[in-house]
Amino acid sequence: MLSILILQNIENELKKRLVYPYTWGKKQNNGDDRLTNFIYDINSFEKLLSEIDIRFKNKPNYNYLFNYALNRWYNYWSARAVESIFCSLPNVIPAKDEKDRLVDFSIRGINFDHKTSVFPRKYPRNYDYAKQHSKDLCEWLYKNQSQEGRKHLKNRLFIVLFSKDGKHWKLKSEISVLKEKIEFYVNNFNNRKLIEIKFTDESIALTDIIWVENYI
């Protein structure tokens, strides 16, 4: 688990990325993931920029790979901080296998993978509807997200980010805010309020949403 000091440092580094536009160019894919897996070993934004330049400066698709690496780095270190926040709390137990893609931790004995998601632009309803119909959004997220290495239909806890200005992605850097929301959720966790999603193969996943909003 990461200490409070390290979490603050991660937040500071993540916020350095905010001056660059957030664009992918195309969907995240396994091939480009392999090219940019160095992001797991770099927690400094300056070092990240240097490594990207060393590896890709002579590539004709440099701008695409630059953005791709920035986005993966940003999302990974935000997710790493979020997982650490969860695992630092009472009644939360980290997964025994850190490489288990189906389980990040358990809350009161229930296993979860966690996923921080911006409010999806392609979701066919507005944010107010989604907040009133969490199950509908969860079903949409299971169907439409993580089509590559992390796709699965097991228990998942979603953190959904919404900003009035439409720049939802920037909230991934607000580690202190995320920490406050996660602590409140875990302290008030009630397994009877979890959402059940039933799939075509008759399997069932337990899920829920932690909402993080910015109306400024």
N, C-alpha and C positions, 0 to 999 in steps of 0.2 A: 504493500500500500504506500501511496505517496504522502509525504508530510504536508502540513499546511504551507510551509515555506516553498516546497517544490510546486504545489498547486498554484501558488501565487506567481511563481516564476513561469509556469506553463501559460497562465493567463496573460502575463506580460508579453511572452513570445508570440502567442496566438494573435494578439491585437496588432502586432507589427504586420501581419498579413492583410489586415483590413484595407490598406491603402491600394491594394491591387484588385482589379475586377475579378469577380467569381464566375469563371466560365470553364466549361469542360471541352467544348468542341464536338464531342461525341460521347456516347454512353461509356461509363466505366466498364472495362473489360479485362479479362485475365492476362492477355498479352502485354498491355501497357502497365498493368499492375506489376508484372514481373520486372519490367524495365525500371520501375520506380520504387522497388521494395527497400531501397536504402533509406527511405523516410522513417522507417522504424527505429533507426539507430541515431537519429539526429534530432535533438530537442531545441537547438538554437536556430533561429530564423536566418541569421547571417551565415551560419555554416550551411544551412540548406541552400541558400542562394548560390554559395560558392560551389557546392557539390553539383548542383544542376548545371552550372556553367561548365564545370570540368567535363561532365559526362555528355552533355548535349549541344555544346556550343557550335559544333560542326554539322549538326543534323539539319536537314532541310526543313523539318517540322519542329524546329526549336521552340517556337512560341506555343505550339500545342503541348509539347512535353513539359515546358515550363509551367503552364497553367495546371496541367494534370498532376505534376508532382506537388505543386503548392496546395492544391485542393486535397490530395490524399494525405499529405503531412498535416494539414489543418484539421481534417476530420479525424485522423488517427489520434492525434495528441489530445484533442477535445474528448474523444471517446475514452481514451486511457485515463484521463482525469475523472471523467464521470464514473467509470467503473471503480476507480479507487475510492471515490466518495461513497459509493454504495457499500463497498466492502469494509469501510471503516466504521460502519454503523452497527449498533446492537441488532440482533436477529437476522443479520445478513452474513452468509458464509460464502467465501470465494470458491469458485470451482476448483476441484483438485487438480485438474489438467488445464493449465493456462492456454493450451492450444485447442481446447474443445470449442468448436465453432457453434455448438448448440446451447452451451451453458456458460454464462459469465459468473453467476452467483445464484444463491438461493435466498429467498426471504421467507422466514418461518417455515422452512422445509420445502418450499415450492421453487423449482428451478426456473431460471429466466436467462435468456439472451437479452441484451438491451440494445436499443437502436435509437440514436438521436436523429430526428428527421425534421427538416424544414416543412412547413405546411405546403403540401404538394400542389404545384400550379395546375396539374392536370386533373386533380380531384374535381368531380363534376358539380360539387356543391360549395357554398361559401363557408367561411370559418365559423360563423355563428351557428350554422346548421351542424357542422362537424362537432362542435362542443356539446350540442344537445343530443347528438346521435353518435356517440363514441364508437359503438360497435360497427356502424357503417364505415367509418373511416378506417378502423382496424382491419376490416375485411378487405378494403381497397388496398391498404398498405401491404398486407400479406400477398395479395395477388400481383401487385405491381412493383414492389421494391426488391432489391438485392437479387437480381436475376443471375448473378455469377457465383462466386465462391461462397458467399454467405447466405444463399437462398436456403430456407428450410421452413417447415410448417409446425415447429414446436413452440413452446411457450416463449413469448417475447414481450418485453416491457418497452413501450415507445415513449420517448420524450419528444413532444411535438412543439416546434418553435414557430411563433408567429409575431411579426413586427408590422405595425400599421403602414410603414413606408415600403413594405414589400421586400426589404433586405433581411429576410428571416435568417439567412446563413450567418450573419454577424453575431447572433445570439450564442453560437457555439463557442465563442471566445469569452463569454460572460461566466466564467467558472464559479465565481462567488455567488452569482444569482442561481445558477444550476444547483450548487451545493445546498442553498436554502430550500429550493423546491424539492429536491430529493430527500433531504432530512425530514421535511414536513410529510412527504408521502410515506416514507418508511415508518415514521413514528405513528402514523395513523393507518397503517396497512391493515386491510380487512380482506381475507381471501374470499369471503362471501360476495364481495363487490367486484371480483374479477369478471371479465367478459369472456364468455365461451364462444369460440369460433369452430364450427363444424365444417369439415372439408368433404370433398366428394368421395374420398376413400373411407369415410366414416370416422376418421381420427378427429380428435378434439384438441385445440390449443387454448391455454389460458393466457389472457393478455389484458393490458390496461394502458392508459395514456396519462403521462404527467405533462400538463400544459404549462408552457413558459411563454409569457406574452410581454410585448413591449408596445404600448400605445402612444409613446412620445413621437 
